[in-house]
């Protein structure tokens, strides 16, 4: 698990993500529910390929992602890496 | 919006759903994350066809659905109908 100092340093590369408890999270907004679902599927495919799965909440045109590493009860480099990859696919 | 009495009567046909605040919810469990995502997609397709969209939270092998009618700030017959249709596709 990253220390708070380490985490805050890593978060500089993820300005749209925020620390929430033992996780990092970001809300993505889309034009339609279909767009939300399509994004959730892209995130799901990525998560499977990395074998690291965020919590995905689809609320109509918003998708909230919450990333944490359960086995470490906190945020690790796996979460930082996944967040960076997700940001890349946001507007694919 | 349904009255609490009306809602409780309707819930008799939905024994695995529970009332939570101004909504009804149910958690579905699957074997794999892929199964969770596939179910979320089936629910999404159904929601689009009914133009009534639940909140869908995918947490690895669990999918939580929260149904409410925002315009009425509570549970309506649209939610009851959607819950029944979702139960039908759960094991498709």
N, CA and C atoms of all chains as a GROMACS GRO file, in nm:
protein
  552
    1UNK      N    1   0.085  -0.120   0.000
    1UNK     CA    2   0.000   0.000   0.000
    1UNK      C    3   0.088   0.124   0.000
    2UNK      N    4   0.049   0.223  -0.080
    2UNK     CA    5   0.125   0.348  -0.084
    2UNK      C    6   0.103   0.428   0.044
    3UNK      N    7   0.206   0.496   0.090
    3UNK     CA    8   0.188   0.588   0.202
    3UNK      C    9   0.111   0.710   0.151
    4UNK      N   10   0.058   0.789   0.240
    4UNK     CA   11  -0.017   0.907   0.196
    4UNK      C   12   0.072   1.001   0.116
    5UNK      N   13   0.196   1.014   0.160
    5UNK     CA   14   0.290   1.099   0.085
    5UNK      C   15   0.313   1.047  -0.056
    6UNK      N   16   0.337   0.917  -0.065
    6UNK     CA   17   0.358   0.855  -0.196
    6UNK      C   18   0.233   0.873  -0.283
    7UNK      N   19   0.118   0.851  -0.222
    7UNK     CA   20  -0.008   0.860  -0.296
    7UNK      C   21  -0.030   1.002  -0.348
    8UNK      N   22  -0.008   1.100  -0.261
    8UNK     CA   23  -0.029   1.239  -0.304
    8UNK      C   24   0.064   1.276  -0.419
    9UNK      N   25   0.185   1.219  -0.416
    9UNK     CA   26   0.278   1.245  -0.526
    9UNK      C   27   0.227   1.182  -0.656
   10UNK      N   28   0.180   1.057  -0.646
   10UNK     CA   29   0.127   0.989  -0.765
   10UNK      C   30   0.003   1.060  -0.820
   11UNK      N   31  -0.076   1.118  -0.731
   11UNK     CA   32  -0.202   1.182  -0.773
   11UNK      C   33  -0.178   1.307  -0.857
   12UNK      N   34  -0.056   1.359  -0.854
   12UNK     CA   35  -0.027   1.476  -0.936
   12UNK      C   36  -0.042   1.444  -1.085
   13UNK      N   37  -0.023   1.317  -1.120
   13UNK     CA   38  -0.040   1.275  -1.260
   13UNK      C   39  -0.186   1.239  -1.291
   14UNK      N   40  -0.271   1.246  -1.188
   14UNK     CA   41  -0.413   1.209  -1.206
   14UNK      C   42  -0.502   1.319  -1.149
   15UNK      N   43  -0.496   1.439  -1.209
   15UNK     CA   44  -0.562   1.555  -1.147
   15UNK      C   45  -0.714   1.544  -1.136
   16UNK      N   46  -0.776   1.458  -1.218
   16UNK     CA   47  -0.922   1.446  -1.212
   16UNK      C   48  -0.969   1.336  -1.117
   17UNK      N   49  -0.874   1.268  -1.056
   17UNK     CA   50  -0.907   1.165  -0.958
   17UNK      C   51  -0.893   1.223  -0.818
   18UNK      N   52  -0.972   1.169  -0.725
   18UNK     CA   53  -0.959   1.215  -0.586
   18UNK      C   54  -0.945   1.095  -0.492
   19UNK      N   55  -0.883   1.122  -0.380
   19UNK     CA   56  -0.867   1.020  -0.276
   19UNK      C   57  -0.996   1.016  -0.196
   20UNK      N   58  -1.050   0.896  -0.177
   20UNK     CA   59  -1.175   0.880  -0.100
   20UNK      C   60  -1.158   0.758  -0.012
   21UNK      N   61  -1.130   0.781   0.116
   21UNK     CA   62  -1.107   0.669   0.206
   21UNK      C   63  -0.985   0.591   0.163
   22UNK      N   64  -0.999   0.460   0.150
   22UNK     CA   65  -0.888   0.373   0.109
   22UNK      C   66  -0.883   0.352  -0.042
   23UNK      N   67  -0.940   0.446  -0.117
   23UNK     CA   68  -0.952   0.428  -0.261
   23UNK      C   69  -0.927   0.560  -0.333
   24UNK      N   70  -0.919   0.553  -0.466
   24UNK     CA   71  -0.923   0.674  -0.547
   24UNK      C   72  -1.044   0.662  -0.638
   25UNK      N   73  -1.105   0.776  -0.671
   25UNK     CA   74  -1.227   0.770  -0.751
   25UNK      C   75  -1.236   0.886  -0.849
   26UNK      N   76  -1.316   0.863  -0.952
   26UNK     CA   77  -1.340   0.966  -1.052
   26UNK      C   78  -1.478   0.942  -1.113
   27UNK      N   79  -1.549   1.051  -1.140
   27UNK     CA   80  -1.679   1.040  -1.206
   27UNK      C   81  -1.665   1.089  -1.350
   28UNK      N   82  -1.706   1.005  -1.444
   28UNK     CA   83  -1.700   1.036  -1.587
   28UNK      C   84  -1.842   1.067  -1.635
   29UNK      N   85  -1.856   1.170  -1.718
   29UNK     CA   86  -1.988   1.207  -1.769
   29UNK      C   87  -1.997   1.187  -1.919
   30UNK      N   88  -2.112   1.138  -1.962
   30UNK     CA   89  -2.134   1.109  -2.103
   30UNK      C   90  -2.265   1.170  -2.150
   31UNK      N   91  -2.288   1.163  -2.282
   31UNK     CA   92  -2.410   1.224  -2.337
   31UNK      C   93  -2.532   1.136  -2.315
   32UNK      N   94  -2.512   1.005  -2.324
   32UNK     CA   95  -2.627   0.913  -2.314
   32UNK      C   96  -2.592   0.796  -2.223
   33UNK      N   97  -2.697   0.725  -2.180
   33UNK     CA   98  -2.678   0.602  -2.102
   33UNK      C   99  -2.598   0.499  -2.182
   34UNK      N  100  -2.627   0.491  -2.312
   34UNK     CA  101  -2.552   0.396  -2.398
   34UNK      C  102  -2.403   0.426  -2.395
   35UNK      N  103  -2.368   0.554  -2.397
   35UNK     CA  104  -2.227   0.593  -2.389
   35UNK      C  105  -2.167   0.548  -2.255
   36UNK      N  106  -2.246   0.565  -2.148
   36UNK     CA  107  -2.199   0.522  -2.015
   36UNK      C  108  -2.170   0.372  -2.015
   37UNK      N  109  -2.263   0.296  -2.072
   37UNK     CA  110  -2.249   0.151  -2.074
   37UNK      C  111  -2.129   0.109  -2.160
   38UNK      N  112  -2.111   0.178  -2.272
   38UNK     CA  113  -1.997   0.147  -2.359
   38UNK      C  114  -1.865   0.172  -2.286
   39UNK      N  115  -1.858   0.283  -2.211
   39UNK     CA  116  -1.738   0.313  -2.134
   39UNK      C  117  -1.715   0.207  -2.026
   40UNK      N  118  -1.822   0.168  -1.957
   40UNK     CA  119  -1.810   0.065  -1.853
   40UNK      C  120  -1.754  -0.064  -1.914
   41UNK      N  121  -1.794  -0.095  -2.036
   41UNK     CA  122  -1.743  -0.216  -2.102
   41UNK      C  123  -1.596  -0.203  -2.137
   42UNK      N  124  -1.555  -0.085  -2.181
   42UNK     CA  125  -1.413  -0.065  -2.212
   42UNK      C  126  -1.330  -0.078  -2.084
   43UNK      N  127  -1.380  -0.019  -1.976
   43UNK     CA  128  -1.309  -0.030  -1.848
   43UNK      C  129  -1.304  -0.176  -1.804
   44UNK      N  130  -1.414  -0.247  -1.825
   44UNK     CA  131  -1.420  -0.389  -1.786
   44UNK      C  132  -1.319  -0.474  -1.863
   45UNK      N  133  -1.307  -0.448  -1.992
   45UNK     CA  134  -1.211  -0.522  -2.074
   45UNK      C  135  -1.068  -0.494  -2.028
   46UNK      N  136  -1.041  -0.367  -2.001
   46UNK     CA  137  -0.909  -0.328  -1.950
   46UNK      C  138  -0.882  -0.395  -1.814
   47UNK      N  139  -0.981  -0.392  -1.727
   47UNK     CA  140  -0.966  -0.451  -1.594
   47UNK      C  141  -0.936  -0.600  -1.602
   48UNK      N  142  -1.003  -0.668  -1.694
   48UNK     CA  143  -0.977  -0.811  -1.712
   48UNK      C  144  -0.834  -0.834  -1.759
   49UNK      N  145  -0.788  -0.749  -1.851
   49UNK     CA  146  -0.653  -0.769  -1.905
   49UNK      C  147  -0.546  -0.744  -1.798
   50UNK      N  148  -0.576  -0.656  -1.702
   50UNK     CA  149  -0.482  -0.626  -1.594
   50UNK      C  150  -0.509  -0.712  -1.470
   51UNK      N  151  -0.618  -0.788  -1.474
   51UNK     CA  152  -0.664  -0.865  -1.359
   51UNK      C  153  -0.673  -0.778  -1.233
   52UNK      N  154  -0.730  -0.659  -1.252
   52UNK     CA  155  -0.749  -0.566  -1.140
   52UNK      C  156  -0.878  -0.490  -1.169
   53UNK      N  157  -0.978  -0.505  -1.080
   53UNK     CA  158  -1.114  -0.466  -1.115
   53UNK      C  159  -1.165  -0.351  -1.030
   54UNK      N  160  -1.196  -0.239  -1.092
   54UNK     CA  161  -1.254  -0.129  -1.016
   54UNK      C  162  -1.401  -0.155  -0.986
   55UNK      N  163  -1.453  -0.083  -0.888
   55UNK     CA  164  -1.599  -0.080  -0.870
   55UNK      C  165  -1.652   0.021  -0.971
   56UNK      N  166  -1.752  -0.020  -1.048
   56UNK     CA  167  -1.808   0.062  -1.157
   56UNK      C  168  -1.954   0.090  -1.125
   57UNK      N  169  -1.990   0.218  -1.110
   57UNK     CA  170  -2.131   0.251  -1.087
   57UNK      C  171  -2.183   0.335  -1.202
   58UNK      N  172  -2.282   0.281  -1.273
   58UNK     CA  173  -2.343   0.350  -1.386
   58UNK      C  174  -2.472   0.415  -1.338
   59UNK      N  175  -2.474   0.549  -1.339
   59UNK     CA  176  -2.595   0.623  -1.301
   59UNK      C  177  -2.636   0.708  -1.420
   60UNK      N  178  -2.710   0.649  -1.510
   60UNK     CA  179  -2.757   0.713  -1.633
   60UNK      C  180  -2.638   0.767  -1.714
   61UNK      N  181  -2.613   0.898  -1.714
   61UNK     CA  182  -2.503   0.949  -1.798
   61UNK      C  183  -2.373   0.968  -1.720
   62UNK      N  184  -2.369   0.921  -1.596
   62UNK     CA  185  -2.244   0.927  -1.518
   62UNK      C  186  -2.194   0.786  -1.487
   63UNK      N  187  -2.063   0.771  -1.488
   63UNK     CA  188  -2.001   0.645  -1.446
   63UNK      C  189  -1.897   0.680  -1.339
   64UNK      N  190  -1.916   0.626  -1.219
   64UNK     CA  191  -1.818   0.647  -1.111
   64UNK      C  192  -1.731   0.523  -1.100
   65UNK      N  193  -1.600   0.545  -1.097
   65UNK     CA  194  -1.506   0.435  -1.078
   65UNK      C  195  -1.436   0.453  -0.944
   66UNK      N  196  -1.428   0.345  -0.868
   66UNK     CA  197  -1.359   0.346  -0.739
   66UNK      C  198  -1.252   0.237  -0.746
   67UNK      N  199  -1.127   0.278  -0.727
   67UNK     CA  200  -1.012   0.186  -0.739
   67UNK      C  201  -0.944   0.167  -0.605
   68UNK      N  202  -0.926   0.042  -0.567
   68UNK     CA  203  -0.851   0.010  -0.447
   68UNK      C  204  -0.796  -0.132  -0.463
   69UNK      N  205  -0.700  -0.166  -0.380
   69UNK     CA  206  -0.644  -0.301  -0.382
   69UNK      C  207  -0.685  -0.370  -0.253
   70UNK      N  208  -0.788  -0.455  -0.264
   70UNK     CA  209  -0.849  -0.513  -0.144
   70UNK      C  210  -0.748  -0.588  -0.060
   71UNK      N  211  -0.657  -0.662  -0.127
   71UNK     CA  212  -0.561  -0.744  -0.052
   71UNK      C  213  -0.467  -0.659   0.033
   72UNK      N  214  -0.452  -0.531  -0.004
   72UNK     CA  215  -0.362  -0.442   0.072
   72UNK      C  216  -0.442  -0.336   0.150
   73UNK      N  217  -0.573  -0.344   0.138
   73UNK     CA  218  -0.662  -0.250   0.208
   73UNK      C  219  -0.627  -0.104   0.181
   74UNK      N  220  -0.587  -0.076   0.060
   74UNK     CA  221  -0.554   0.062   0.028
   74UNK      C  222  -0.514   0.074  -0.118
   75UNK      N  223  -0.467   0.193  -0.154
   75UNK     CA  224  -0.428   0.222  -0.292
   75UNK      C  225  -0.284   0.177  -0.315
   76UNK      N  226  -0.262   0.105  -0.425
   76UNK     CA  227  -0.128   0.060  -0.461
   76UNK      C  228  -0.094   0.110  -0.602
   77UNK      N  229   0.025   0.076  -0.647
   77UNK     CA  230   0.066   0.114  -0.782
   77UNK      C  231  -0.025   0.053  -0.888
   78UNK      N  232  -0.085  -0.063  -0.858
   78UNK     CA  233  -0.179  -0.124  -0.953
   78UNK      C  234  -0.297  -0.030  -0.980
   79UNK      N  235  -0.342   0.040  -0.876
   79UNK     CA  236  -0.454   0.133  -0.893
   79UNK      C  237  -0.413   0.256  -0.973
   80UNK      N  238  -0.292   0.305  -0.944
   80UNK     CA  239  -0.241   0.422  -1.017
   80UNK      C  240  -0.228   0.388  -1.165
   81UNK      N  241  -0.174   0.270  -1.192
   81UNK     CA  242  -0.156   0.226  -1.331
   81UNK      C  243  -0.291   0.211  -1.400
   82UNK      N  244  -0.386   0.149  -1.333
   82UNK     CA  245  -0.520   0.131  -1.392
   82UNK      C  246  -0.585   0.267  -1.418
   83UNK      N  247  -0.573   0.360  -1.324
   83UNK     CA  248  -0.632   0.493  -1.342
   83UNK      C  249  -0.574   0.562  -1.466
   84UNK      N  250  -0.444   0.550  -1.485
   84UNK     CA  251  -0.381   0.612  -1.602
   84UNK      C  252  -0.432   0.550  -1.731
   85UNK      N  253  -0.445   0.416  -1.731
   85UNK     CA  254  -0.496   0.348  -1.851
   85UNK      C  255  -0.640   0.386  -1.879
   86UNK      N  256  -0.719   0.401  -1.773
   86UNK     CA  257  -0.861   0.440  -1.790
   86UNK      C  258  -0.870   0.580  -1.850
   87UNK      N  259  -0.788   0.671  -1.802
   87UNK     CA  260  -0.790   0.807  -1.857
   87UNK      C  261  -0.761   0.805  -2.007
   88UNK      N  262  -0.674   0.710  -2.049
   88UNK     CA  263  -0.642   0.703  -2.192
   88UNK      C  264  -0.761   0.660  -2.276
   89UNK      N  265  -0.846   0.572  -2.221
   89UNK     CA  266  -0.958   0.522  -2.302
   89UNK      C  267  -1.084   0.608  -2.288
   90UNK      N  268  -1.082   0.706  -2.197
   90UNK     CA  269  -1.203   0.785  -2.170
   90UNK      C  270  -1.264   0.839  -2.299
   91UNK      N  271  -1.180   0.891  -2.387
   91UNK     CA  272  -1.234   0.956  -2.506
   91UNK      C  273  -1.204   0.879  -2.635
   92UNK      N  274  -1.178   0.752  -2.620
   92UNK     CA  275  -1.153   0.668  -2.739
   92UNK      C  276  -1.277   0.663  -2.828
   93UNK      N  277  -4.593   0.815  -0.739
   93UNK     CA  278  -4.518   0.736  -0.642
   93UNK      C  279  -4.613   0.644  -0.566
   94UNK      N  280  -4.569   0.521  -0.542
   94UNK     CA  281  -4.651   0.428  -0.465
   94UNK      C  282  -4.649   0.464  -0.317
   95UNK      N  283  -4.762   0.445  -0.251
   95UNK     CA  284  -4.763   0.462  -0.105
   95UNK      C  285  -4.687   0.344  -0.044
   96UNK      N  286  -4.649   0.356   0.081
   96UNK     CA  287  -4.574   0.246   0.145
   96UNK      C  288  -4.659   0.118   0.145
   97UNK      N  289  -4.788   0.133   0.171
   97UNK     CA  290  -4.876   0.015   0.167
   97UNK      C  291  -4.878  -0.050   0.030
   98UNK      N  292  -4.893   0.033  -0.072
   98UNK     CA  293  -4.895  -0.020  -0.210
   98UNK      C  294  -4.762  -0.087  -0.242
   99UNK      N  295  -4.653  -0.021  -0.200
   99UNK     CA  296  -4.520  -0.074  -0.228
   99UNK      C  297  -4.500  -0.210  -0.161
  100UNK      N  298  -4.537  -0.216  -0.034
  100UNK     CA  299  -4.519  -0.342   0.039
  100UNK      C  300  -4.599  -0.455  -0.026
  101UNK      N  301  -4.714  -0.420  -0.078
  101UNK     CA  302  -4.795  -0.521  -0.147
  101UNK      C  303  -4.725  -0.567  -0.275
  102UNK      N  304  -4.672  -0.472  -0.351
  102UNK     CA  305  -4.601  -0.506  -0.476
  102UNK      C  306  -4.475  -0.587  -0.449
  103UNK      N  307  -4.411  -0.560  -0.335
  103UNK     CA  308  -4.285  -0.628  -0.303
  103UNK      C  309  -4.305  -0.776  -0.275
  104UNK      N  310  -4.428  -0.816  -0.250
  104UNK     CA  311  -4.453  -0.960  -0.226
  104UNK      C  312  -4.416  -1.042  -0.350
  105UNK      N  313  -4.425  -0.980  -0.467
  105UNK     CA  314  -4.389  -1.050  -0.591
  105UNK      C  315  -4.239  -1.041  -0.620
  106UNK      N  316  -4.167  -0.967  -0.534
  106UNK     CA  317  -4.022  -0.945  -0.554
  106UNK      C  318  -3.947  -0.977  -0.425
  107UNK      N  319  -3.950  -1.104  -0.382
  107UNK     CA  320  -3.899  -1.138  -0.248
  107UNK      C  321  -3.750  -1.114  -0.230
  108UNK      N  322  -3.674  -1.109  -0.340
  108UNK     CA  323  -3.529  -1.088  -0.326
  108UNK      C  324  -3.490  -0.940  -0.334
  109UNK      N  325  -3.587  -0.855  -0.352
  109UNK     CA  326  -3.561  -0.711  -0.354
  109UNK      C  327  -3.596  -0.653  -0.218
  110UNK      N  328  -3.528  -0.543  -0.183
  110UNK     CA  329  -3.560  -0.478  -0.057
  110UNK      C  330  -3.581  -0.328  -0.078
  111UNK      N  331  -3.657  -0.270   0.010
  111UNK     CA  332  -3.680  -0.125   0.006
  111UNK      C  333  -3.563  -0.058   0.075
  112UNK      N  334  -3.504   0.042   0.009
  112UNK     CA  335  -3.390   0.114   0.066
  112UNK      C  336  -3.410   0.262   0.036
  113UNK      N  337  -3.454   0.335   0.137
  113UNK     CA  338  -3.482   0.478   0.117
  113UNK      C  339  -3.595   0.494   0.016
  114UNK      N  340  -3.571   0.577  -0.085
  114UNK     CA  341  -3.673   0.602  -0.188
  114UNK      C  342  -3.658   0.509  -0.308
  115UNK      N  343  -3.597   0.393  -0.285
  115UNK     CA  344  -3.566   0.303  -0.396
  115UNK      C  345  -3.589   0.158  -0.355
  116UNK      N  346  -3.581   0.069  -0.452
  116UNK     CA  347  -3.573  -0.074  -0.421
  116UNK      C  348  -3.440  -0.125  -0.479
  117UNK      N  349  -3.381  -0.224  -0.412
  117UNK     CA  350  -3.251  -0.271  -0.456
  117UNK      C  351  -3.237  -0.421  -0.440
  118UNK      N  352  -3.143  -0.475  -0.517
  118UNK     CA  353  -3.112  -0.618  -0.509
  118UNK      C  354  -2.966  -0.636  -0.551
  119UNK      N  355  -2.897  -0.727  -0.483
  119UNK     CA  356  -2.760  -0.761  -0.520
  119UNK      C  357  -2.760  -0.899  -0.586
  120UNK      N  358  -2.703  -0.905  -0.705
  120UNK     CA  359  -2.693  -1.029  -0.782
  120UNK      C  360  -2.548  -1.078  -0.777
  121UNK      N  361  -2.529  -1.207  -0.758
  121UNK     CA  362  -2.393  -1.263  -0.749
  121UNK      C  363  -2.365  -1.356  -0.867
  122UNK      N  364  -2.243  -1.347  -0.917
  122UNK     CA  365  -2.202  -1.427  -1.033
  122UNK      C  366  -2.070  -1.496  -1.005
  123UNK      N  367  -2.030  -1.583  -1.098
  123UNK     CA  368  -1.905  -1.657  -1.076
  123UNK      C  369  -1.783  -1.573  -1.109
  124UNK      N  370  -1.794  -1.489  -1.211
  124UNK     CA  371  -1.678  -1.413  -1.257
  124UNK      C  372  -1.717  -1.267  -1.283
  125UNK      N  373  -1.614  -1.182  -1.291
  125UNK     CA  374  -1.636  -1.042  -1.328
  125UNK      C  375  -1.700  -1.032  -1.466
  126UNK      N  376  -1.657  -1.118  -1.559
  126UNK     CA  377  -1.716  -1.117  -1.694
  126UNK      C  378  -1.865  -1.144  -1.690
  127UNK      N  379  -1.906  -1.237  -1.603
  127UNK     CA  380  -2.049  -1.265  -1.588
  127UNK      C  381  -2.123  -1.143  -1.534
  128UNK      N  382  -2.058  -1.073  -1.438
  128UNK     CA  383  -2.119  -0.951  -1.384
  128UNK      C  384  -2.140  -0.848  -1.494
  129UNK      N  385  -2.037  -0.830  -1.576
  129UNK     CA  386  -2.043  -0.731  -1.684
  129UNK      C  387  -2.148  -0.770  -1.788
  130UNK      N  388  -2.157  -0.899  -1.818
  130UNK     CA  389  -2.257  -0.946  -1.914
  130UNK      C  390  -2.398  -0.918  -1.862
  131UNK      N  391  -2.418  -0.942  -1.733
  131UNK     CA  392  -2.549  -0.915  -1.672
  131UNK      C  393  -2.580  -0.765  -1.676
  132UNK      N  394  -2.481  -0.682  -1.643
  132UNK     CA  395  -2.500  -0.536  -1.648
  132UNK      C  396  -2.542  -0.492  -1.788
  133UNK      N  397  -2.485  -0.555  -1.889
  133UNK     CA  398  -2.521  -0.521  -2.027
  133UNK      C  399  -2.664  -0.564  -2.060
  134UNK      N  400  -2.704  -0.680  -2.011
  134UNK     CA  401  -2.842  -0.724  -2.035
  134UNK      C  402  -2.941  -0.629  -1.967
  135UNK      N  403  -2.907  -0.589  -1.845
  135UNK     CA  404  -2.992  -0.494  -1.773
  135UNK      C  405  -2.994  -0.360  -1.848
  136UNK      N  406  -2.879  -0.320  -1.900
  136UNK     CA  407  -2.871  -0.194  -1.974
  136UNK      C  408  -2.956  -0.195  -2.099
  137UNK      N  409  -2.955  -0.305  -2.172
  137UNK     CA  410  -3.037  -0.317  -2.293
  137UNK      C  411  -3.185  -0.311  -2.259
  138UNK      N  412  -3.221  -0.382  -2.152
  138UNK     CA  413  -3.360  -0.380  -2.105
  138UNK      C  414  -3.400  -0.239  -2.062
  139UNK      N  415  -3.313  -0.173  -1.989
  139UNK     CA  416  -3.341  -0.037  -1.941
  139UNK      C  417  -3.363   0.059  -2.058
  140UNK      N  418  -3.279   0.046  -2.161
  140UNK     CA  419  -3.296   0.131  -2.279
  140UNK      C  420  -3.431   0.106  -2.345
  141UNK      N  421  -3.470  -0.021  -2.354
  141UNK     CA  422  -3.597  -0.054  -2.422
  141UNK      C  423  -3.717  -0.001  -2.344
  142UNK      N  424  -3.704   0.007  -2.211
  142UNK     CA  425  -3.813   0.058  -2.128
  142UNK      C  426  -3.797   0.208  -2.099
  143UNK      N  427  -3.685   0.265  -2.144
  143UNK     CA  428  -3.649   0.404  -2.114
  143UNK      C  429  -3.659   0.434  -1.964
  144UNK      N  430  -3.608   0.341  -1.885
  144UNK     CA  431  -3.608   0.357  -1.739
  144UNK      C  432  -3.481   0.290  -1.688
  145UNK      N  433  -3.392   0.369  -1.626
  145UNK     CA  434  -3.254   0.323  -1.605
  145UNK      C  435  -3.220   0.307  -1.457
  146UNK      N  436  -3.187   0.187  -1.418
  146UNK     CA  437  -3.145   0.166  -1.279
  146UNK      C  438  -3.002   0.215  -1.259
  147UNK      N  439  -2.966   0.238  -1.133
  147UNK     CA  440  -2.824   0.255  -1.100
  147UNK      C  441  -2.764   0.115  -1.091
  148UNK      N  442  -2.653   0.095  -1.162
  148UNK     CA  443  -2.589  -0.037  -1.171
  148UNK      C  444  -2.449  -0.027  -1.112
  149UNK      N  445  -2.422  -0.102  -1.005
  149UNK     CA  446  -2.287  -0.102  -0.948
  149UNK      C  447  -2.226  -0.240  -0.960
  150UNK      N  448  -2.116  -0.246  -1.036
  150UNK     CA  449  -2.045  -0.373  -1.057
  150UNK      C  450  -1.926  -0.377  -0.962
  151UNK      N  451  -1.930  -0.471  -0.867
  151UNK     CA  452  -1.819  -0.490  -0.772
  151UNK      C  453  -1.769  -0.634  -0.788
  152UNK      N  454  -1.680  -0.652  -0.882
  152UNK     CA  455  -1.624  -0.783  -0.914
  152UNK      C  456  -1.734  -0.884  -0.946
  153UNK      N  457  -1.766  -0.976  -0.856
  153UNK     CA  458  -1.867  -1.076  -0.891
  153UNK      C  459  -2.008  -1.041  -0.840
  154UNK      N  460  -2.024  -0.920  -0.789
  154UNK     CA  461  -2.156  -0.875  -0.747
  154UNK      C  462  -2.203  -0.758  -0.832
  155UNK      N  463  -2.332  -0.755  -0.860
  155UNK     CA  464  -2.392  -0.640  -0.927
  155UNK      C  465  -2.510  -0.593  -0.843
  156UNK      N  466  -2.503  -0.468  -0.797
  156UNK     CA  467  -2.614  -0.412  -0.720
  156UNK      C  468  -2.697  -0.323  -0.810
  157UNK      N  469  -2.827  -0.342  -0.809
  157UNK     CA  470  -2.917  -0.256  -0.886
  157UNK      C  471  -3.004  -0.177  -0.790
  158UNK      N  472  -3.015  -0.048  -0.815
  158UNK     CA  473  -3.100   0.040  -0.735
  158UNK      C  474  -3.201   0.104  -0.830
  159UNK      N  475  -3.329   0.084  -0.802
  159UNK     CA  476  -3.434   0.133  -0.891
  159UNK      C  477  -3.518   0.238  -0.821
  160UNK      N  478  -3.535   0.351  -0.887
  160UNK     CA  479  -3.622   0.456  -0.835
  160UNK      C  480  -3.669   0.539  -0.954
  161UNK      N  481  -3.772   0.618  -0.933
  161UNK     CA  482  -3.820   0.707  -1.039
  161UNK      C  483  -3.791   0.850  -0.994
  162UNK      N  484  -3.683   0.907  -1.051
  162UNK     CA  485  -3.635   1.036  -1.002
  162UNK      C  486  -3.743   1.144  -1.010
  163UNK      N  487  -3.820   1.144  -1.120
  163UNK     CA  488  -3.920   1.249  -1.139
  163UNK      C  489  -4.029   1.244  -1.032
  164UNK      N  490  -4.046   1.128  -0.967
  164UNK     CA  491  -4.148   1.115  -0.863
  164UNK      C  492  -4.085   1.101  -0.724
  165UNK      N  493  -3.953   1.107  -0.721
  165UNK     CA  494  -3.879   1.097  -0.596
  165UNK      C  495  -3.918   0.974  -0.514
  166UNK      N  496  -3.942   0.864  -0.582
  166UNK     CA  497  -3.977   0.742  -0.509
  166UNK      C  498  -4.000   0.627  -0.605
  167UNK      N  499  -4.050   0.517  -0.550
  167UNK     CA  500  -4.072   0.396  -0.630
  167UNK      C  501  -4.210   0.403  -0.695
  168UNK      N  502  -4.213   0.374  -0.826
  168UNK     CA  503  -4.339   0.372  -0.900
  168UNK      C  504  -4.358   0.235  -0.965
  169UNK      N  505  -4.469   0.222  -1.035
  169UNK     CA  506  -4.495   0.096  -1.105
  169UNK      C  507  -4.389   0.067  -1.210
  170UNK      N  508  -4.325   0.174  -1.264
  170UNK     CA  509  -4.218   0.154  -1.362
  170UNK      C  510  -4.102   0.074  -1.300
  171UNK      N  511  -4.072   0.101  -1.173
  171UNK     CA  512  -3.964   0.030  -1.103
  171UNK      C  513  -4.003  -0.115  -1.076
  172UNK      N  514  -4.127  -0.133  -1.035
  172UNK     CA  515  -4.176  -0.270  -1.008
  172UNK      C  516  -4.168  -0.353  -1.136
  173UNK      N  517  -4.213  -0.292  -1.246
  173UNK     CA  518  -4.212  -0.362  -1.376
  173UNK      C  519  -4.069  -0.396  -1.417
  174UNK      N  520  -3.978  -0.299  -1.403
  174UNK     CA  521  -3.838  -0.322  -1.440
  174UNK      C  522  -3.776  -0.432  -1.354
  175UNK      N  523  -3.805  -0.430  -1.223
  175UNK     CA  524  -3.750  -0.532  -1.132
  175UNK      C  525  -3.796  -0.672  -1.176
  176UNK      N  526  -3.923  -0.683  -1.214
  176UNK     CA  527  -3.975  -0.814  -1.258
  176UNK      C  528  -3.906  -0.860  -1.386
  177UNK      N  529  -3.885  -0.767  -1.478
  177UNK     CA  530  -3.818  -0.802  -1.605
  177UNK      C  531  -3.673  -0.841  -1.579
  178UNK      N  532  -3.607  -0.771  -1.486
  178UNK     CA  533  -3.467  -0.803  -1.452
  178UNK      C  534  -3.458  -0.943  -1.392
  179UNK      N  535  -3.551  -0.977  -1.302
  179UNK     CA  536  -3.548  -1.111  -1.243
  179UNK      C  537  -3.559  -1.218  -1.351
  180UNK      N  538  -3.634  -1.187  -1.458
  180UNK     CA  539  -3.649  -1.285  -1.567
  180UNK      C  540  -3.518  -1.310  -1.641
  181UNK      N  541  -3.435  -1.205  -1.655
  181UNK     CA  542  -3.312  -1.221  -1.733
  181UNK      C  543  -3.193  -1.265  -1.647
  182UNK      N  544  -3.211  -1.267  -1.513
  182UNK     CA  545  -3.100  -1.296  -1.423
  182UNK      C  546  -3.026  -1.423  -1.464
  183UNK      N  547  -3.103  -1.525  -1.498
  183UNK     CA  548  -3.037  -1.653  -1.527
  183UNK      C  549  -3.046  -1.693  -1.674
  184UNK      N  550  -3.066  -1.596  -1.759
  184UNK     CA  551  -3.070  -1.624  -1.904
  184UNK      C  552  -2.937  -1.679  -1.951
   0.00000   0.00000   0.00000
